[in-house]
C-alpha cells in the first residue's frame, strides 16, 4: 500500500495520496519502535 500511494502521488500530485503514504510510514515506525521496546524488556527479563 505504501509503494502504491507514493507512486500515485508522484504521478498525480494528489495530496491525499501523500498523506496516506506518510501515515503508513508513521505506522510502520510505530510498529518497529514497539518491537524494539518489547525486545529490550525481554532482554532485561532474561538477565
Secondary structure, DSSP 8 states (H G I E B T S, - for coil): -HHHHHHHHHHH--HHHHHHHHHHHHHHHHHHHHHHHHHHHHHHHH-
